Amino acid sequence: MGDKAHTHPGAAGRATAADHPASVRNVVLVGHSGSGKTTLVEALALTAGAVNRAGRVEDGGCVSDYDEMEHRRQRSVQLSLVPVEWDGIKINLLDTPGYADFVGELRAGLRAADAALFVVSASDGVDGSTRMVWEECAAVGMPRAIVVTHLEAARADFEEMTRICAEAFGGDDPDAVLPLYLPLRGPQAPDGHAPVTGLIGLLSRKLFDYASGEREESEPGEEHLPLIDEARSVLIEGIISESEDESLMERYLGGEQVDVKTLVEDLERAVARGVFFPVLAAAPAAEGARQGLGTVELLELVTRGFPTPLERTAPQVTTPDGAPRELRMCDPEESLVAEVVKTSSDPYVGRISLVRVFSGTLRADQTVHVCGHGLADRGHEDHDVDERIGALSTPFGKQQRPVSHVIAGDLACVARLSRAETGDTLSAKDDPLLMAPWDMPDPLLPLAIQAHSKPDEDKLSQGLARLVAEDPTMRLEHNQDTHQVVLWCLGEAHADVALERLRGRYGVQVDVVPHRVSLRETFGDRAAGRGRHVKQSGGHGQYAICEIEVEPLPGGSGIEFVDKVVGGAVPRQFIPSVEKGVRAQAAKGVAAGHPLIDVRVTLLDGKAHSVDSSDAAFQTAGALALREAAAQARIHLLEPVAEVNVLVGDEYVGAVMSDLSGRRGKVLGTEQTSGGRTLVRAEVPEIEIGRYAVDLRSLSHGTARFDRRYARHEPMPPQIAERLREELRATS
């Protein structure tokens, strides 16, 4: 790497369809918001000759962040694919959002890619969320490289940034994180800052000057040699230590000179195996320039060091009923297995599915089987349907460049798959298959919404269905207790984008209303009630009297009905009617309109009429009796309590535990985990953690995560219960 001098804009700028998996590289760009991922993608596209000037295609649009919403927000909110070609290799660059609310888009990019470029700003350093993604990639052995951006910033220090990256990403082996090039700074400006104008190749001992706007190769000056030799020795030792040739280190330490060709080959193998992580520097091209600093070196690393799709371990494949299926993955001649990694809607084209083909070949106008399972809890029904795909295309900004087919290992867009959702599997019509889903974070921020007007109400259901089909990190809930429509999101920005898409794409105006938790009621003490339903208005009347006793039960007992009637005071055929009336009233509530639970209702006595008694009359009497008993008893309001597990860095454990206590939570214990993190287990009332997804992110600077699950209902403190009752009276 670094041995070629490219003076022309790429070998073939425009990427279309690949002809063999070995000629494809799928690379995802990862980094915090503002680290420069999108700028880097545009710089690489410029160097590869795919755009006419920095970040522009023929129609003047950007190759990434071309969505109007992204322009308004000045940040990426969705996964973007930018394909380019370099030296006969098609490179699919997957630009991901850096903001934590859109981690679902990041996970989709990781699924579609075979290697990752971690983009780190020299002015901001490495944040906690980037470290967490690095660990995720390490867990699956994904090859990675690091790109340092924003070297033009004041006080930007590449050497210091390299040290920080080695500390953050190196783990037990910081020598596996080393630079391949050193920045070369130009003359000092009046403000004292010396801009980076070129790079020094440590293996090639060459100087690559970008000051003219194009990469020019030359020999380094005498003043550079001591710096080169020192860093080069460290790099060579790092490469050799990861070499598959175990004798190489011994020979090197014995004084043998290892030729550059052997070092480069060992470096490329170590990078592809995910055991060595080179650090590079990059900067966008200046106005009128054709190559950004470090972009040629990056493209060389991607094409020569990153693995092909043939080297990837493919996800597990089964039949729709769960039977394992063995396939030669990434074989264009095998049975078709492709996955929808992103779904979006275009006002003119309709639904567009970004697809990664793992096996076989996807062809235009082909009929495929669309299979989606396992997301029913997020509002996605399981589905198995056959659909004829529309046109195939390679995206580039707003443009779609038609292709006739897509082979295993490549990515492309499929038009008009009306039933396909993100995460679905596409397979051959006569050989339906299902890929194991990728991990997606649980949405934990509730957004309760209602239609703004009657016309909006008619369109709301369809708009929400399309929204969750595009984004599996959203969960749609129709709460039967509170009668609210709740869209569960990952954070405030995620919720804002959802509302904007409802308005802009689907023409649905909604109002956000306070989210309500599912409260319950129970009796605080024993009470008796008499239900009398007697009506005589001519003709067939209604007659039913019943006497009950209600007593509280332990939590989780539900409603227990006991018959203690003696002497036939209530005919046997009407006792189930009394129970039905009691249970119906319990479901409606007896005080504040919340379901009644955890009580025993005993039917003691009653009266009936030989003609006027009926099933309906005794149902009414049972309900009246329960209401009368409630009027004479103390009714407790019960609130749901959640089990919460918070995984947080050790430095924030105290703050998290204090915050949980302030939410009326009970900390059950802590457990030390790997990576300097602690798992905090607690029980917290759900009413106190409605915004915990937002508050925890702020408290931990984005480094903590949590999950929650319902534990039980328990009595709410009297002062809080009374406040809620007052709010209910005020709104009723």
Secondary structure as the mmCIF struct_conf table of DSSP 4:
data_model
#
loop_
_struct_conf.conf_type_id
_struct_conf.id
_struct_conf.beg_label_comp_id
_struct_conf.beg_label_asym_id
_struct_conf.beg_label_seq_id
_struct_conf.end_label_comp_id
_struct_conf.end_label_asym_id
_struct_conf.end_label_seq_id
BEND BEND1 HIS A 8 PRO A 9
BEND BEND2 ALA A 11 ALA A 11
STRN STRN1 ARG A 14 ARG A 14
BEND BEND3 ASP A 19 HIS A 20
HELX_RH_3T_P HELX_RH_3T_P1 PRO A 21 SER A 23
STRN STRN2 VAL A 24 VAL A 30
TURN_TY1_P TURN_TY1_P1 SER A 33 GLY A 34
BEND BEND4 SER A 35 GLY A 36
HELX_RH_AL_P HELX_RH_AL_P1 LYS A 37 THR A 47
TURN_TY1_P TURN_TY1_P2 ALA A 48 GLY A 49
BEND BEND5 VAL A 51 ASN A 52
STRN STRN3 ARG A 53 ARG A 53
TURN_TY1_P TURN_TY1_P3 ALA A 54 GLY A 55
STRN STRN4 ARG A 56 ARG A 56
TURN_TY1_P TURN_TY1_P4 GLU A 58 ASP A 59
BEND BEND6 GLY A 60 GLY A 60
STRN STRN5 CYS A 62 CYS A 62
BEND BEND7 VAL A 63 ASP A 65
BEND BEND8 ASP A 67 ASP A 67
HELX_RH_AL_P HELX_RH_AL_P2 GLU A 68 ARG A 73
TURN_TY1_P TURN_TY1_P5 GLN A 74 GLN A 74
BEND BEND9 ARG A 75 ARG A 75
BEND BEND10 GLN A 78 GLN A 78
STRN STRN6 SER A 80 TRP A 86
TURN_TY1_P TURN_TY1_P6 ASP A 87 GLY A 88
STRN STRN7 ILE A 89 ASP A 95
BEND BEND11 TYR A 99 TYR A 99
HELX_RH_3T_P HELX_RH_3T_P2 ALA A 100 PHE A 102
HELX_RH_AL_P HELX_RH_AL_P3 VAL A 103 ALA A 112
BEND BEND12 ASP A 114 ASP A 114
STRN STRN8 ALA A 115 SER A 121
TURN_TY1_P TURN_TY1_P7 ALA A 122 ASP A 124
STRN STRN9 GLY A 125 GLY A 125
HELX_RH_AL_P HELX_RH_AL_P4 GLY A 128 ALA A 139
TURN_TY1_P TURN_TY1_P8 VAL A 140 GLY A 141
STRN STRN10 ARG A 144 THR A 149
TURN_TY1_P TURN_TY1_P9 LEU A 151 GLU A 152
BEND BEND13 ALA A 153 ALA A 153
TURN_TY1_P TURN_TY1_P10 ALA A 154 ARG A 155
HELX_RH_AL_P HELX_RH_AL_P5 PHE A 158 PHE A 169
TURN_TY1_P TURN_TY1_P11 GLY A 171 ASP A 172
HELX_RH_3T_P HELX_RH_3T_P3 PRO A 174 ALA A 176
STRN STRN11 VAL A 177 PRO A 179
BEND BEND14 LEU A 180 LEU A 180
STRN STRN12 TYR A 181 ARG A 185
BEND BEND15 PRO A 187 PRO A 187
HELX_LH_PP_P HELX_LH_PP_P1 GLN A 188 ALA A 189
TURN_TY1_P TURN_TY1_P12 PRO A 190 ASP A 191
BEND BEND16 GLY A 192 GLY A 192
STRN STRN13 VAL A 196 GLY A 201
TURN_TY1_P TURN_TY1_P13 LEU A 202 ARG A 205
STRN STRN14 LYS A 206 ASP A 209
TURN_TY1_P TURN_TY1_P14 ALA A 211 SER A 212
BEND BEND17 GLY A 213 GLU A 214
STRN STRN15 GLU A 216 SER A 218
HELX_LH_PP_P HELX_LH_PP_P2 GLU A 219 GLY A 221
HELX_RH_3T_P HELX_RH_3T_P4 GLU A 222 HIS A 224
HELX_RH_AL_P HELX_RH_AL_P6 LEU A 225 SER A 241
TURN_TY1_P TURN_TY1_P15 GLU A 242 GLU A 242
BEND BEND18 GLU A 244 GLU A 244
TURN_TY1_P TURN_TY1_P16 GLU A 246 GLU A 246
HELX_RH_AL_P HELX_RH_AL_P7 SER A 247 LEU A 253
TURN_TY1_P TURN_TY1_P17 GLY A 254 GLY A 255
HELX_LH_PP_P HELX_LH_PP_P3 GLU A 256 ASP A 259
HELX_RH_AL_P HELX_RH_AL_P8 VAL A 260 ARG A 273
TURN_TY1_P TURN_TY1_P18 GLY A 274 GLY A 274
BEND BEND19 VAL A 275 VAL A 275
STRN STRN16 PHE A 277 ALA A 281
HELX_LH_PP_P HELX_LH_PP_P4 PRO A 284 ALA A 286
TURN_TY1_P TURN_TY1_P19 GLU A 287 GLY A 288
BEND BEND20 ARG A 290 ARG A 290
TURN_TY1_P TURN_TY1_P20 LEU A 293 GLY A 294
HELX_RH_AL_P HELX_RH_AL_P9 THR A 295 GLY A 305
BEND BEND21 PHE A 306 PHE A 306
HELX_LH_PP_P HELX_LH_PP_P5 PRO A 307 THR A 308
HELX_RH_3T_P HELX_RH_3T_P5 PRO A 309 GLU A 311
BEND BEND22 ARG A 312 ARG A 312
HELX_LH_PP_P HELX_LH_PP_P6 ALA A 314 GLN A 316
STRN STRN17 VAL A 317 THR A 318
TURN_TY1_P TURN_TY1_P21 PRO A 320 ASP A 321
BEND BEND23 GLY A 322 GLY A 322
STRN STRN18 PRO A 324 PRO A 324
TURN_TY1_P TURN_TY1_P22 MET A 329 CYS A 330
TURN_TY1_P TURN_TY1_P23 PRO A 332 GLU A 333
BEND BEND24 GLU A 334 GLU A 334
STRN STRN19 VAL A 337 ASP A 346
TURN_TY1_P TURN_TY1_P24 PRO A 347 VAL A 349
STRN STRN20 GLY A 350 SER A 359
BEND BEND25 GLY A 360 GLY A 360
STRN STRN21 THR A 361 ARG A 363
TURN_TY1_P TURN_TY1_P25 ALA A 364 ASP A 365
STRN STRN22 THR A 367 GLY A 372
BEND BEND26 GLY A 374 GLY A 374
HELX_RH_3T_P HELX_RH_3T_P6 ALA A 376 ARG A 378
TURN_TY1_P TURN_TY1_P26 GLY A 379 GLY A 379
STRN STRN23 HIS A 383 ARG A 388
STRN STRN24 LEU A 392 PHE A 396
TURN_TY1_P TURN_TY1_P27 GLY A 397 LYS A 398
STRN STRN25 GLN A 399 VAL A 403
BEND BEND27 SER A 404 SER A 404
STRN STRN26 HIS A 405 ILE A 407
TURN_TY1_P TURN_TY1_P28 ALA A 408 GLY A 409
STRN STRN27 LEU A 411 ALA A 415
BEND BEND28 SER A 418 ARG A 419
TURN_TY1_P TURN_TY1_P29 THR A 422 GLY A 423
STRN STRN28 THR A 425 ALA A 428
TURN_TY1_P TURN_TY1_P30 LYS A 429 ASP A 430
STRN STRN29 ASP A 431 ASP A 431
STRN STRN30 LEU A 434 MET A 435
HELX_LH_PP_P HELX_LH_PP_P7 ALA A 436 ASP A 439
HELX_LH_PP_P HELX_LH_PP_P8 PRO A 441 PRO A 443
STRN STRN31 LEU A 445 ALA A 451
BEND BEND29 HIS A 452 SER A 453
HELX_RH_AL_P HELX_RH_AL_P10 LYS A 454 GLU A 470
TURN_TY1_P TURN_TY1_P31 PRO A 472 THR A 473
STRN STRN32 ARG A 475 ASN A 479
TURN_TY1_P TURN_TY1_P32 GLN A 480 HIS A 483
STRN STRN33 GLN A 484 CYS A 489
BEND BEND30 LEU A 490 GLY A 491
HELX_RH_AL_P HELX_RH_AL_P11 GLU A 492 GLY A 504
TURN_TY1_P TURN_TY1_P33 ARG A 505 TYR A 506
STRN STRN34 VAL A 510 VAL A 513
STRN STRN35 ARG A 520 PHE A 523
BEND BEND31 GLY A 524 ASP A 525
STRN STRN36 ALA A 527 LYS A 535
BEND BEND32 SER A 537 HIS A 540
STRN STRN37 GLN A 542 PRO A 552
TURN_TY1_P TURN_TY1_P34 GLY A 555 GLY A 556
STRN STRN38 ILE A 559 ASP A 563
TURN_TY1_P TURN_TY1_P35 GLY A 567 GLY A 568
BEND BEND33 ALA A 569 VAL A 570
HELX_RH_3T_P HELX_RH_3T_P7 ARG A 572 PHE A 574
HELX_RH_AL_P HELX_RH_AL_P12 ILE A 575 LYS A 588
BEND BEND34 VAL A 590 GLY A 593
STRN STRN39 LEU A 596 LEU A 596
BEND BEND35 ASP A 598 ASP A 598
STRN STRN40 VAL A 599 ALA A 608
TURN_TY1_P TURN_TY1_P36 SER A 610 ASP A 612
HELX_RH_AL_P HELX_RH_AL_P13 ASP A 615 ALA A 631
TURN_TY1_P TURN_TY1_P37 GLN A 632 GLN A 632
BEND BEND36 ALA A 633 ALA A 633
HELX_LH_PP_P HELX_LH_PP_P9 ARG A 634 ARG A 634
STRN STRN41 ILE A 635 GLY A 649
HELX_RH_3T_P HELX_RH_3T_P8 ASP A 650 TYR A 652
HELX_RH_AL_P HELX_RH_AL_P14 VAL A 653 GLY A 662
TURN_TY1_P TURN_TY1_P38 ARG A 663 ARG A 664
STRN STRN42 LYS A 666 THR A 673
TURN_TY1_P TURN_TY1_P39 SER A 674 GLY A 676
STRN STRN43 ARG A 677 PRO A 685
HELX_RH_3T_P HELX_RH_3T_P9 GLU A 686 GLU A 688
TURN_TY1_P TURN_TY1_P40 GLY A 690 ARG A 691
HELX_RH_AL_P HELX_RH_AL_P15 TYR A 692 SER A 700
TURN_TY1_P TURN_TY1_P41 HIS A 701 GLY A 702
STRN STRN44 ARG A 705 PRO A 715
HELX_LH_PP_P HELX_LH_PP_P10 MET A 716 PRO A 717
HELX_RH_AL_P HELX_RH_AL_P16 PRO A 718 THR A 731
#
